Amino acid sequence: MTPAGGAAPAAPTAQPGLARGLELWGITRRFGAVTALAGVDLALEPGEVHALMGENGAGKSTLIRILAGVERPDSGTIRLGGVPLDPGNPAAMRAAGLRFVHQELQAVPTLSVAENMHLDHPYPQRFGLVDWRALTEAAARALGRLGLSRIDPATLLGDLGPGDRMLVRIAATLVGAPERAGGGAAWLYVMDEPTAALTAAESERLFGVIAELLRGGAGVLYVSHRLPEVTRIAHRVTILRDGRRVSTRPIAETGQARIIAEMTGRDLGAAIPPRQGAPGAAAPVLRVRGLGAGVLRHADFDLARGEVLGVAGLAGSGRGALLQALMGALPDRRGTVELDGTPLAGGIGAAWAAGLAYVPRERRSEGLMPHAAIAENVALPHLAAMTRREGLLDHARIGARARELGARVRLRATSVAQPCAELSGGNQQKVLFARALAGGARVLLLDEPTRGVDVGARQDIYQLIRDLGREGLAVLLASSDLPELIGLSDRIAIMQDGRLREIIPAAGLTEAALLGRLYRNEAEGHR
């Protein structure tokens, strides 16, 4: 069975026994004086992709936790196929057939695909020992039901790309499930930002698998900040704002502009603010020659004050490694890096001290101390500069600096003492931007700066980048979002096979032309 290649889904088809699908009525959840959800209604039909959208903090995560049984609503009812479910009971939700696929997958990379697919199931046994053959065959059957027979169940999960790991996680929900026409199951899937870490090709494979699930009668509650994919694959969309349902409409009766307006309560205008003025033409602030480290083999470029230099490349091109090498985060770095004519040597600490600042791709695993306060996270690379003579941290100065920069990046928080774990994804990203600016940065290195943030936070980040450029800060921007890359950049560096192949102007460039350039370089590099 072959996935549909990401084609737009057909109209929902009812499934016997689940004709009424999932129904939520009047779901309310309060945390002290804060109302996270206020009487939210939502219905999901079998065979339907129903998009759930809203800014970070709108209540989407609370609703998902209630569906998973992790949170119990203060009031409201949940029904599946007309049968009431027991809220606040994870086992009951799972037994009812709800499955959850998250952006951050819970997996063990050193175990095989088959072993990972059985993490939520008892391993089959024979004579008191694990029946490895039965385990592998069960995994292969589940993969085959979604058209994923190309994935070998014996392969280590860590050897797969992010997209295939996501597909394995979905296939794992079919282990032990009854065979059904179309390869799916009578389950309802909640997918929370499933494409946030995926390439365009990996996303296409995911959409094909979603189409297979729909044909089997499953429904999908799809949470994403990526408007183009939502308008492409969803049948209906529900908008939340400030814990309330603003609207539910067929996707054919709405559009991106209306979705944005209902999510934010305001018209955001152009997605990317236009550049005002050209970058400086004086001596470059950053000069890089022969840079290599890890998978990065060679890079030469100059970066001017006020310039945004985009970095584009397919998966494995070395796009992110370029930024990590500049920060001294990769071993065996070679080549030269000059900042305002001064050679830069040493590791990460020396890079921060010299005026390089870095916003990493993975904010949770690489950027934040989630249970530490906002102020502590902002100050982390700058502690030496925020220490009093007697060797003690100047907490008053740290707090004042965090408040100042929080206002600069439009951070929404109760105070700078609030733990980062309590913030939405977009506000966590803004904490990383505040940290990057806290030490007087001259060059800002951004790796996927708007990954997994809502449209309002994205707009704030775009405006911040524009403002910083006007102030003379140089930006190196690595992104897989082609409209973002083209819209923000003055020039774009093309990476392939760990090498910076060429630098082209961004003005007048189309997504199709840039993508064609990436694939052309890829093909030429393998001749």
Buried (B, 14 or more C-beta within 10 A) or exposed (E): EEBBEBEBBEEBEBBEEBEBBBBBBEBBBBEEEEBBBBBBEBBBBBBBBBBBBBBBBBBBBBBBBBBBBBBEBEEBEBBBBEEEBBBEBBEBBBEBBBBBBBBEBEBEEEBBBBBBBBBEEEBBEEEEEEBBEBBBBBBBBBBBBBBBBEBBBEBBBEEBBBBBBBBBBBBBBBBBBEEBEBBBBBBBBBBBBBBBBBBBEBBBBBBBBBBBBBBBBBBBBBBBBBBEBBBBBBBBBBBBBBBBBBEBBEBEEBEEEBBBBBBBEEEBEEBBBEBEEEBBEEEBBBBBEEBBBBBBBBBBBBBBBBBBBBBBBBBBBBBBBBBBBBBBBBEEBEBEBBBBEEEBEEEBEEBBBBBBBBBBBBBBEBBBEBEBBBBBBBBBBBEEBBBEEEEEEBEEBBBEBBBBBBEBBBBBBEEBEBBBEBBBBBBBBBBBBBBBBBBEBBBBBBBBBBBBBBBBBBBBBBBBBBEBBEEBBBBBBBBBBBBBBBBBBBBBBBBBBBBBBEBBEBEEBEEEEBBEBBEEBBEEEEE
